[in-house]
Amino acid sequence: MDVFERGNTIKTDIDFKEDGVLTDPSGNTAFVTVYKSDGTTLINRSGATRESVGEYYYYFNTSSTDPLGIYVIQWSGYHSLLGYGYKPIIQRDLIQIVDTED
């Protein structure tokens, strides 16, 4: 698990894969939601930036007053089922936010 000091900008990234191959979610749209350690939402379903096929990233800020502990980063998107609807993609990562060193 990655550890970051609160009060900083954090870069998070993801590789979307279908059957082990990098692939973009339908519409080249990936979303990120970040939950703080107290269960509240820091970022709610914000669009991520596409770097290349299947690779996305997102920058977010934490404040010096955000709670310490484990944060959940939830990525989401959809794969087309070729005319039969869409299959949701959900992946979660954990990071730890620690106090800044003086």
Backbone bond lengths (Angstrom), bond angles and torsions (degrees), N, CA, C in turn:
res aa  C-N    CA-C-N  psi(-1)  N-CA   C-N-CA  omega(-1)  CA-C   N-CA-C  phi
1 M - - - 1.446 - - 1.532 107.83 -
2 D 1.332 114.67 133.92 1.462 120.15 178.50 1.528 110.28 -77.01
3 V 1.325 115.82 145.44 1.465 122.44 -179.71 1.527 108.79 -118.20
4 F 1.342 116.31 133.34 1.457 122.59 -179.95 1.513 109.50 -131.86
5 E 1.326 116.09 148.48 1.462 120.41 173.68 1.522 109.14 -81.70
6 R 1.343 116.01 138.12 1.461 118.06 178.58 1.518 109.56 -69.23
7 G 1.335 115.34 158.87 1.452 120.29 -177.28 1.517 112.81 86.78
8 N 1.330 117.35 12.43 1.461 121.66 -177.81 1.523 111.35 -125.21
9 T 1.333 114.94 168.98 1.460 121.95 173.34 1.528 108.34 -87.99
10 I 1.324 115.63 135.68 1.459 121.80 -177.11 1.523 108.57 -120.42
11 K 1.328 116.97 133.77 1.462 121.75 174.20 1.522 107.72 -102.27
12 T 1.315 115.40 127.93 1.456 120.91 175.55 1.517 108.05 -121.86
13 D 1.323 117.66 147.76 1.458 119.71 -179.54 1.520 111.73 -142.66
14 I 1.332 115.01 166.61 1.461 120.95 -177.33 1.516 109.42 -149.42
15 D 1.325 115.10 151.54 1.465 123.09 169.69 1.520 106.80 -114.33
16 F 1.330 117.06 116.90 1.464 121.65 174.99 1.522 107.65 -88.08
17 K 1.336 115.97 127.87 1.464 120.29 -179.65 1.527 110.02 -130.10
18 E 1.314 114.79 147.16 1.457 123.41 173.63 1.521 105.91 -124.33
19 D 1.310 117.19 116.75 1.466 122.26 -176.67 1.524 111.74 54.39
20 G 1.342 116.85 39.20 1.447 122.61 175.84 1.522 115.34 81.93
21 V 1.335 117.92 1.43 1.460 121.81 -178.30 1.529 108.90 -111.85
22 L 1.345 116.57 133.84 1.464 120.12 176.87 1.520 109.79 -57.59
23 T 1.330 115.59 131.06 1.459 121.30 -179.88 1.517 109.75 -150.32
24 D 1.313 116.16 146.88 1.453 120.11 177.59 1.522 110.45 -80.85
25 P 1.322 116.59 144.12 1.462 118.88 169.58 1.529 108.52 -62.64
26 S 1.322 117.34 158.27 1.465 121.30 178.68 1.515 110.42 -52.74
27 G 1.325 115.73 136.27 1.460 120.86 -179.74 1.516 113.47 72.74
28 N 1.341 117.38 12.13 1.474 121.67 -177.35 1.523 111.30 51.82
29 T 1.338 116.46 36.63 1.455 120.84 -176.05 1.521 110.80 -116.89
30 A 1.316 115.84 118.58 1.462 122.78 174.78 1.520 107.32 -119.97
31 F 1.304 116.18 139.67 1.457 121.30 -179.23 1.519 110.16 -119.16
32 V 1.333 115.80 151.24 1.456 120.96 177.83 1.527 108.95 -129.73
33 T 1.335 114.68 138.33 1.458 122.76 173.17 1.526 106.24 -126.53
34 V 1.326 116.85 135.17 1.462 120.95 179.95 1.518 108.27 -120.27
35 Y 1.345 115.37 125.05 1.456 122.29 177.78 1.522 109.51 -106.54
36 K 1.330 116.05 130.89 1.461 121.65 176.92 1.524 110.39 -72.24
37 S 1.313 115.84 167.60 1.464 120.98 -178.94 1.524 112.75 -64.16
38 D 1.337 118.01 -21.26 1.466 120.26 178.44 1.535 112.30 -89.31
39 G 1.345 116.63 4.33 1.457 121.49 177.06 1.520 114.82 92.33
40 T 1.319 117.87 -9.16 1.460 119.78 178.16 1.535 109.78 -78.96
41 T 1.317 115.99 162.47 1.454 121.57 -177.08 1.526 110.50 -94.35
42 L 1.327 115.83 125.97 1.464 121.75 175.91 1.533 109.87 -88.79
43 I 1.324 117.57 -46.25 1.468 124.62 178.91 1.527 106.37 -128.35
44 N 1.331 116.93 132.41 1.457 120.10 -177.26 1.526 111.49 -117.52
45 R 1.319 115.94 103.55 1.470 123.66 172.82 1.531 112.63 48.83
46 S 1.288 115.44 57.83 1.459 122.12 179.11 1.527 109.21 -94.23
47 G 1.319 116.80 144.62 1.458 120.91 179.75 1.514 112.23 -70.81
48 A 1.324 115.98 135.38 1.460 122.03 178.91 1.528 109.86 -93.17
49 T 1.322 116.16 167.11 1.456 122.60 -179.92 1.526 109.74 -96.59
50 R 1.327 115.42 132.89 1.466 121.31 178.82 1.522 108.73 -83.66
51 E 1.338 115.47 126.76 1.462 120.47 178.53 1.530 110.38 -94.39
52 S 1.326 116.24 -45.78 1.456 123.56 174.28 1.527 106.47 -161.22
53 V 1.308 117.42 -174.28 1.463 120.29 -176.19 1.524 110.57 -52.75
54 G 1.330 116.11 118.40 1.458 122.31 175.97 1.515 115.76 76.33
55 E 1.313 118.55 -3.56 1.464 122.17 -176.81 1.530 109.90 -111.15
56 Y 1.337 115.34 122.19 1.461 121.99 -176.72 1.524 109.61 -132.48
57 Y 1.340 115.46 154.77 1.462 119.50 176.13 1.524 109.53 -143.48
58 Y 1.335 114.31 165.77 1.465 120.88 -179.23 1.515 108.06 -154.17
59 Y 1.333 116.57 135.97 1.459 122.34 174.55 1.523 108.75 -104.11
60 F 1.325 116.38 137.14 1.463 119.76 173.16 1.514 109.53 -141.78
61 N 1.325 115.45 157.95 1.459 122.01 -177.43 1.516 111.17 -108.38
62 T 1.315 115.02 145.38 1.458 120.48 169.45 1.528 106.73 -114.30
63 S 1.307 115.44 150.73 1.464 118.89 179.12 1.529 109.52 -98.62
64 S 1.298 115.23 167.97 1.470 119.88 -179.94 1.526 111.97 -71.10
65 T 1.325 117.16 -9.03 1.473 120.65 179.12 1.528 113.09 -107.68
66 D 1.332 118.04 -1.19 1.466 119.90 176.93 1.524 109.86 -63.25
67 P 1.340 117.99 147.99 1.459 120.01 -178.00 1.536 111.96 -65.51
68 L 1.308 115.35 147.84 1.455 121.57 175.26 1.524 108.75 -78.74
69 G 1.317 116.78 160.61 1.460 120.67 174.56 1.517 112.97 124.49
70 I 1.336 114.77 -158.29 1.454 122.66 -174.60 1.532 110.04 -89.05
71 Y 1.328 116.23 127.40 1.457 122.90 176.35 1.533 108.36 -109.07
72 V 1.320 116.58 143.98 1.460 122.14 178.22 1.525 108.42 -105.12
73 I 1.326 115.44 126.08 1.459 121.33 174.62 1.520 106.16 -106.48
74 Q 1.319 115.81 117.42 1.464 120.92 -178.29 1.523 109.83 -111.50
75 W 1.323 115.70 120.09 1.458 122.88 176.61 1.516 108.59 -98.35
76 S 1.332 116.74 142.70 1.452 119.23 176.97 1.519 110.78 -145.87
77 G 1.312 115.02 154.98 1.452 123.83 177.59 1.515 107.23 -171.15
78 Y 1.312 117.09 -172.59 1.469 121.59 -179.43 1.516 109.68 -138.85
79 H 1.344 115.69 142.00 1.461 121.79 170.98 1.511 107.67 -105.43
80 S 1.329 116.39 135.61 1.454 121.17 176.57 1.522 109.81 -71.30
81 L 1.307 115.93 139.98 1.467 121.53 175.68 1.527 109.86 -101.07
82 L 1.321 116.18 34.42 1.460 124.39 174.83 1.529 112.62 50.12
83 G 1.314 115.54 61.04 1.450 120.79 177.04 1.512 114.74 90.86
84 Y 1.335 116.96 -2.45 1.466 121.11 -178.74 1.523 111.91 -113.35
85 G 1.321 116.49 24.75 1.453 120.50 179.51 1.514 111.64 101.08
86 Y 1.324 114.88 -157.18 1.458 121.36 -176.69 1.519 110.70 -133.72
87 K 1.312 115.52 145.27 1.460 122.11 176.80 1.526 108.10 -105.03
88 P 1.339 117.34 123.13 1.469 118.32 179.80 1.527 111.47 -69.73
89 I 1.309 114.30 146.94 1.463 122.22 174.28 1.523 105.87 -116.59
90 I 1.304 117.07 125.71 1.465 119.97 176.31 1.517 107.93 -135.96
91 Q 1.315 115.82 129.30 1.461 121.36 176.92 1.513 108.25 -137.23
92 R 1.326 116.01 139.75 1.465 120.03 -178.90 1.530 110.30 -122.62
93 D 1.325 113.55 142.07 1.461 121.69 174.19 1.524 107.57 -125.74
94 L 1.317 115.65 154.93 1.465 120.98 177.48 1.522 109.05 -116.47
95 I 1.337 115.82 141.25 1.448 121.07 170.89 1.525 107.28 -132.58
96 Q 1.301 116.06 159.99 1.451 120.27 177.38 1.529 109.20 -114.08
97 I 1.335 115.60 132.10 1.455 121.64 176.61 1.536 108.18 -104.07
98 V 1.328 115.82 125.66 1.455 121.33 -178.54 1.516 108.94 -118.57
99 D 1.317 115.74 168.69 1.473 121.31 -179.24 1.518 109.87 -72.12
100 T 1.322 115.29 147.59 1.469 120.37 177.97 1.521 109.11 -70.89
101 E 1.296 114.89 146.61 1.456 119.91 177.60 1.510 109.20 -88.71
102 D 1.306 116.08 133.05 1.478 120.77 179.15 1.500 110.87 -87.11
